[in-house]
Amino acid sequence: MSLEDLHTLGQSVWLDYIRRHLLRSGQLAALIRDDGLRGVTSNPSIFEKAIAGSTDYGDAIARMADRSAGEIYEQLAIEDIRAAADLLRPVYDQAQRADGMLKLVLAEEPLNQSPTLWRLASQLAAQRGLRSLPPEVSDYIDRLKRERGL
């Protein structure tokens, strides 16, 4: 049974993994185009493993050597998320916003305690215009901003 067969049966298969090589090699594009992948999820742990466990990011990290580790992480994550979201855009449009998204999972506690994760979530929301976020997510972000005086 293929991913397309599963979609025909009402199931949307999302990949819980992202890594720069997957993006640059064309593998993610092929999974979306040829196999019917409907979305991607990621989280800080997935990014940490991708960055620390491969050579995919070495050149980019070297170019940002004057930045803090948090700033480098943010930039790398944003670049990968943008690239994946761009690849998923045709699915998003075709599915009328029901699929074709990249979901960045941020646990509430780390988001509340981590300025790096807070900036990452805020930047991504601003850059994507909160188009695909449900109202409760933008309400949550607004509430956290008020609580933290941001």
Helices and strands as residue ranges (DSSP letters): H 3-8, E 14-15, H 20-24, H 27-33, E 39-42, H 44-52, H 58-63, H 69-94, E 101-104, H 108-113, H 115-127, H 135-148
